[in-house]
Amino acid sequence: MATTTQATRTILERFPAGAPRGSWPAEEYAAAQRAQGTNAQVVMDLRTDQFLGCCHVG
């Protein structure tokens, strides 16, 4: 029987989805975090209409 574990995410920063065209502040933030050694990524929270800069814990 296979078991799964749920990864825990830590939200580092929140960004509104309504950024001006051509502006990607969440992606830029995640890239800066990755440059500092944090495995950051961007996910969309549809419920709040925000992009979340987050990293996996555990």
PDB file as gemmi writes it, atoms N, CA and C in Angstrom:
CRYST1    1.000    1.000    1.000  90.00  90.00  90.00 P 1                      
ATOM      1  N   MET A   1       0.841  -1.181   0.000  1.00  0.00           N  
ATOM      2  CA  MET A   1       0.000   0.000   0.000  1.00  0.00           C  
ATOM      3  C   MET A   1       0.885   1.243   0.000  1.00  0.00           C  
ATOM      4  N   ALA A   2       0.623   2.149  -0.899  1.00  0.00           N  
ATOM      5  CA  ALA A   2       1.409   3.374  -1.007  1.00  0.00           C  
ATOM      6  C   ALA A   2       0.906   4.419  -0.013  1.00  0.00           C  
ATOM      7  N   THR A   3       1.831   5.141   0.537  1.00  0.00           N  
ATOM      8  CA  THR A   3       1.466   6.239   1.425  1.00  0.00           C  
ATOM      9  C   THR A   3       2.008   7.534   0.846  1.00  0.00           C  
ATOM     10  N   THR A   4       1.361   8.602   1.146  1.00  0.00           N  
ATOM     11  CA  THR A   4       1.818   9.913   0.689  1.00  0.00           C  
ATOM     12  C   THR A   4       1.970  10.829   1.887  1.00  0.00           C  
ATOM     13  N   THR A   5       2.875  11.764   1.751  1.00  0.00           N  
ATOM     14  CA  THR A   5       3.025  12.789   2.776  1.00  0.00           C  
ATOM     15  C   THR A   5       2.727  14.133   2.145  1.00  0.00           C  
ATOM     16  N   GLN A   6       2.141  14.978   2.906  1.00  0.00           N  
ATOM     17  CA  GLN A   6       1.783  16.300   2.412  1.00  0.00           C  
ATOM     18  C   GLN A   6       2.903  17.272   2.751  1.00  0.00           C  
ATOM     19  N   ALA A   7       3.447  17.924   1.720  1.00  0.00           N  
ATOM     20  CA  ALA A   7       4.492  18.917   1.934  1.00  0.00           C  
ATOM     21  C   ALA A   7       3.878  20.173   2.538  1.00  0.00           C  
ATOM     22  N   THR A   8       4.615  20.793   3.408  1.00  0.00           N  
ATOM     23  CA  THR A   8       4.175  22.025   4.036  1.00  0.00           C  
ATOM     24  C   THR A   8       4.843  23.197   3.342  1.00  0.00           C  
ATOM     25  N   ARG A   9       4.064  24.213   3.017  1.00  0.00           N  
ATOM     26  CA  ARG A   9       4.599  25.412   2.391  1.00  0.00           C  
ATOM     27  C   ARG A   9       4.611  26.552   3.390  1.00  0.00           C  
ATOM     28  N   THR A  10       5.665  27.330   3.322  1.00  0.00           N  
ATOM     29  CA  THR A  10       5.758  28.552   4.103  1.00  0.00           C  
ATOM     30  C   THR A  10       5.599  29.719   3.142  1.00  0.00           C  
ATOM     31  N   ILE A  11       4.634  30.585   3.415  1.00  0.00           N  
ATOM     32  CA  ILE A  11       4.415  31.746   2.564  1.00  0.00           C  
ATOM     33  C   ILE A  11       5.399  32.825   2.976  1.00  0.00           C  
ATOM     34  N   LEU A  12       6.208  33.236   2.022  1.00  0.00           N  
ATOM     35  CA  LEU A  12       7.217  34.261   2.279  1.00  0.00           C  
ATOM     36  C   LEU A  12       6.686  35.660   2.007  1.00  0.00           C  
ATOM     37  N   GLU A  13       5.837  35.791   0.981  1.00  0.00           N  
ATOM     38  CA  GLU A  13       5.326  37.102   0.571  1.00  0.00           C  
ATOM     39  C   GLU A  13       4.063  36.910  -0.260  1.00  0.00           C  
ATOM     40  N   ARG A  14       3.170  37.894  -0.234  1.00  0.00           N  
ATOM     41  CA  ARG A  14       1.935  37.881  -1.027  1.00  0.00           C  
ATOM     42  C   ARG A  14       1.950  39.051  -2.011  1.00  0.00           C  
ATOM     43  N   PHE A  15       1.436  38.791  -3.215  1.00  0.00           N  
ATOM     44  CA  PHE A  15       1.394  39.818  -4.261  1.00  0.00           C  
ATOM     45  C   PHE A  15       0.018  39.826  -4.899  1.00  0.00           C  
ATOM     46  N   PRO A  16      -0.601  40.988  -5.077  1.00  0.00           N  
ATOM     47  CA  PRO A  16      -1.907  41.046  -5.734  1.00  0.00           C  
ATOM     48  C   PRO A  16      -1.772  40.603  -7.189  1.00  0.00           C  
ATOM     49  N   ALA A  17      -2.822  39.973  -7.700  1.00  0.00           N  
ATOM     50  CA  ALA A  17      -2.797  39.466  -9.070  1.00  0.00           C  
ATOM     51  C   ALA A  17      -2.923  40.574 -10.097  1.00  0.00           C  
ATOM     52  N   GLY A  18      -3.278  41.769  -9.718  1.00  0.00           N  
ATOM     53  CA  GLY A  18      -3.523  42.850 -10.663  1.00  0.00           C  
ATOM     54  C   GLY A  18      -2.318  43.715 -10.971  1.00  0.00           C  
ATOM     55  N   ALA A  19      -1.135  43.128 -11.094  1.00  0.00           N  
ATOM     56  CA  ALA A  19       0.059  43.911 -11.431  1.00  0.00           C  
ATOM     57  C   ALA A  19      -0.053  44.436 -12.866  1.00  0.00           C  
ATOM     58  N   PRO A  20       0.593  45.550 -13.169  1.00  0.00           N  
ATOM     59  CA  PRO A  20       0.540  46.092 -14.529  1.00  0.00           C  
ATOM     60  C   PRO A  20       1.077  45.090 -15.555  1.00  0.00           C  
ATOM     61  N   ARG A  21       0.594  45.199 -16.778  1.00  0.00           N  
ATOM     62  CA  ARG A  21       1.021  44.296 -17.852  1.00  0.00           C  
ATOM     63  C   ARG A  21       2.545  44.337 -17.987  1.00  0.00           C  
ATOM     64  N   GLY A  22       3.130  43.152 -18.083  1.00  0.00           N  
ATOM     65  CA  GLY A  22       4.586  43.050 -18.222  1.00  0.00           C  
ATOM     66  C   GLY A  22       5.337  43.095 -16.903  1.00  0.00           C  
ATOM     67  N   SER A  23       4.635  43.279 -15.807  1.00  0.00           N  
ATOM     68  CA  SER A  23       5.251  43.323 -14.485  1.00  0.00           C  
ATOM     69  C   SER A  23       5.013  41.985 -13.782  1.00  0.00           C  
ATOM     70  N   TRP A  24       6.062  41.376 -13.278  1.00  0.00           N  
ATOM     71  CA  TRP A  24       5.959  40.079 -12.608  1.00  0.00           C  
ATOM     72  C   TRP A  24       6.612  40.159 -11.230  1.00  0.00           C  
ATOM     73  N   PRO A  25       6.063  40.930 -10.307  1.00  0.00           N  
ATOM     74  CA  PRO A  25       6.746  41.119  -9.015  1.00  0.00           C  
ATOM     75  C   PRO A  25       6.906  39.821  -8.221  1.00  0.00           C  
ATOM     76  N   ALA A  26       5.962  38.923  -8.283  1.00  0.00           N  
ATOM     77  CA  ALA A  26       6.081  37.671  -7.536  1.00  0.00           C  
ATOM     78  C   ALA A  26       7.217  36.822  -8.098  1.00  0.00           C  
ATOM     79  N   GLU A  27       7.313  36.739  -9.417  1.00  0.00           N  
ATOM     80  CA  GLU A  27       8.393  35.974 -10.050  1.00  0.00           C  
ATOM     81  C   GLU A  27       9.750  36.602  -9.759  1.00  0.00           C  
ATOM     82  N   GLU A  28       9.814  37.930  -9.783  1.00  0.00           N  
ATOM     83  CA  GLU A  28      11.070  38.617  -9.485  1.00  0.00           C  
ATOM     84  C   GLU A  28      11.487  38.370  -8.035  1.00  0.00           C  
ATOM     85  N   TYR A  29      10.524  38.383  -7.129  1.00  0.00           N  
ATOM     86  CA  TYR A  29      10.803  38.116  -5.719  1.00  0.00           C  
ATOM     87  C   TYR A  29      11.328  36.685  -5.548  1.00  0.00           C  
ATOM     88  N   ALA A  30      10.656  35.709  -6.180  1.00  0.00           N  
ATOM     89  CA  ALA A  30      11.086  34.314  -6.063  1.00  0.00           C  
ATOM     90  C   ALA A  30      12.486  34.127  -6.642  1.00  0.00           C  
ATOM     91  N   ALA A  31      12.792  34.788  -7.756  1.00  0.00           N  
ATOM     92  CA  ALA A  31      14.124  34.687  -8.347  1.00  0.00           C  
ATOM     93  C   ALA A  31      15.181  35.252  -7.402  1.00  0.00           C  
ATOM     94  N   ALA A  32      14.879  36.354  -6.748  1.00  0.00           N  
ATOM     95  CA  ALA A  32      15.811  36.942  -5.789  1.00  0.00           C  
ATOM     96  C   ALA A  32      16.021  36.012  -4.599  1.00  0.00           C  
ATOM     97  N   GLN A  33      14.955  35.370  -4.141  1.00  0.00           N  
ATOM     98  CA  GLN A  33      15.079  34.419  -3.029  1.00  0.00           C  
ATOM     99  C   GLN A  33      15.917  33.212  -3.433  1.00  0.00           C  
ATOM    100  N   ARG A  34      15.700  32.707  -4.664  1.00  0.00           N  
ATOM    101  CA  ARG A  34      16.494  31.574  -5.143  1.00  0.00           C  
ATOM    102  C   ARG A  34      17.970  31.965  -5.250  1.00  0.00           C  
ATOM    103  N   ALA A  35      18.257  33.193  -5.658  1.00  0.00           N  
ATOM    104  CA  ALA A  35      19.641  33.663  -5.750  1.00  0.00           C  
ATOM    105  C   ALA A  35      20.313  33.689  -4.373  1.00  0.00           C  
ATOM    106  N   GLN A  36      19.511  33.807  -3.315  1.00  0.00           N  
ATOM    107  CA  GLN A  36      20.037  33.809  -1.945  1.00  0.00           C  
ATOM    108  C   GLN A  36      20.033  32.415  -1.324  1.00  0.00           C  
ATOM    109  N   GLY A  37      19.612  31.399  -2.100  1.00  0.00           N  
ATOM    110  CA  GLY A  37      19.666  30.022  -1.615  1.00  0.00           C  
ATOM    111  C   GLY A  37      18.351  29.446  -1.108  1.00  0.00           C  
ATOM    112  N   THR A  38      17.276  30.203  -1.157  1.00  0.00           N  
ATOM    113  CA  THR A  38      15.975  29.698  -0.736  1.00  0.00           C  
ATOM    114  C   THR A  38      15.257  29.108  -1.945  1.00  0.00           C  
ATOM    115  N   ASN A  39      14.741  27.911  -1.813  1.00  0.00           N  
ATOM    116  CA  ASN A  39      14.051  27.246  -2.917  1.00  0.00           C  
ATOM    117  C   ASN A  39      12.630  27.801  -3.023  1.00  0.00           C  
ATOM    118  N   ALA A  40      12.524  29.026  -3.503  1.00  0.00           N  
ATOM    119  CA  ALA A  40      11.222  29.710  -3.569  1.00  0.00           C  
ATOM    120  C   ALA A  40      10.547  29.453  -4.905  1.00  0.00           C  
ATOM    121  N   GLN A  41       9.223  29.454  -4.870  1.00  0.00           N  
ATOM    122  CA  GLN A  41       8.422  29.332  -6.080  1.00  0.00           C  
ATOM    123  C   GLN A  41       7.185  30.194  -5.927  1.00  0.00           C  
ATOM    124  N   VAL A  42       6.470  30.373  -7.012  1.00  0.00           N  
ATOM    125  CA  VAL A  42       5.257  31.187  -7.001  1.00  0.00           C  
ATOM    126  C   VAL A  42       4.062  30.287  -7.265  1.00  0.00           C  
ATOM    127  N   VAL A  43       3.037  30.424  -6.441  1.00  0.00           N  
ATOM    128  CA  VAL A  43       1.776  29.712  -6.644  1.00  0.00           C  
ATOM    129  C   VAL A  43       0.642  30.731  -6.616  1.00  0.00           C  
ATOM    130  N   MET A  44      -0.451  30.385  -7.254  1.00  0.00           N  
ATOM    131  CA  MET A  44      -1.628  31.273  -7.299  1.00  0.00           C  
ATOM    132  C   MET A  44      -2.644  30.796  -6.283  1.00  0.00           C  
ATOM    133  N   ASP A  45      -3.096  31.699  -5.441  1.00  0.00           N  
ATOM    134  CA  ASP A  45      -4.183  31.416  -4.505  1.00  0.00           C  
ATOM    135  C   ASP A  45      -5.457  31.964  -5.138  1.00  0.00           C  
ATOM    136  N   LEU A  46      -6.254  31.097  -5.723  1.00  0.00           N  
ATOM    137  CA  LEU A  46      -7.455  31.526  -6.431  1.00  0.00           C  
ATOM    138  C   LEU A  46      -8.496  32.135  -5.502  1.00  0.00           C  
ATOM    139  N   ARG A  47      -8.554  31.641  -4.268  1.00  0.00           N  
ATOM    140  CA  ARG A  47      -9.555  32.138  -3.322  1.00  0.00           C  
ATOM    141  C   ARG A  47      -9.345  33.615  -3.004  1.00  0.00           C  
ATOM    142  N   THR A  48      -8.069  34.019  -2.858  1.00  0.00           N  
ATOM    143  CA  THR A  48      -7.784  35.416  -2.496  1.00  0.00           C  
ATOM    144  C   THR A  48      -7.314  36.251  -3.689  1.00  0.00           C  
ATOM    145  N   ASP A  49      -7.171  35.631  -4.862  1.00  0.00           N  
ATOM    146  CA  ASP A  49      -6.705  36.310  -6.079  1.00  0.00           C  
ATOM    147  C   ASP A  49      -5.348  36.962  -5.839  1.00  0.00           C  
ATOM    148  N   GLN A  50      -4.421  36.155  -5.290  1.00  0.00           N  
ATOM    149  CA  GLN A  50      -3.069  36.628  -5.015  1.00  0.00           C  
ATOM    150  C   GLN A  50      -2.055  35.591  -5.493  1.00  0.00           C  
ATOM    151  N   PHE A  51      -0.870  36.090  -5.836  1.00  0.00           N  
ATOM    152  CA  PHE A  51       0.261  35.210  -6.069  1.00  0.00           C  
ATOM    153  C   PHE A  51       1.033  35.119  -4.768  1.00  0.00           C  
ATOM    154  N   LEU A  52       1.477  33.919  -4.414  1.00  0.00           N  
ATOM    155  CA  LEU A  52       2.195  33.703  -3.174  1.00  0.00           C  
ATOM    156  C   LEU A  52       3.628  33.273  -3.484  1.00  0.00           C  
ATOM    157  N   GLY A  53       4.582  33.954  -2.922  1.00  0.00           N  
ATOM    158  CA  GLY A  53       5.966  33.514  -2.971  1.00  0.00           C  
ATOM    159  C   GLY A  53       6.154  32.594  -1.780  1.00  0.00           C  
ATOM    160  N   CYS A  54       6.469  31.336  -2.046  1.00  0.00           N  
ATOM    161  CA  CYS A  54       6.545  30.384  -0.941  1.00  0.00           C  
ATOM    162  C   CYS A  54       7.700  29.408  -1.137  1.00  0.00           C  
ATOM    163  N   CYS A  55       8.011  28.666  -0.087  1.00  0.00           N  
ATOM    164  CA  CYS A  55       9.015  27.613  -0.154  1.00  0.00           C  
ATOM    165  C   CYS A  55       8.478  26.402   0.591  1.00  0.00           C  
ATOM    166  N   HIS A  56       8.981  25.240   0.226  1.00  0.00           N  
ATOM    167  CA  HIS A  56       8.575  23.985   0.872  1.00  0.00           C  
ATOM    168  C   HIS A  56       9.391  23.764   2.126  1.00  0.00           C  
ATOM    169  N   VAL A  57       8.731  23.277   3.138  1.00  0.00           N  
ATOM    170  CA  VAL A  57       9.379  22.945   4.398  1.00  0.00           C  
ATOM    171  C   VAL A  57       9.147  21.468   4.644  1.00  0.00           C  
ATOM    172  N   GLY A  58      10.211  20.753   4.920  1.00  0.00           N  
ATOM    173  CA  GLY A  58      10.104  19.341   5.231  1.00  0.00           C  
ATOM    174  C   GLY A  58      10.081  18.411   4.085  1.00  0.00           C  
TER     175      GLY A  58                                                      
END                                                                             
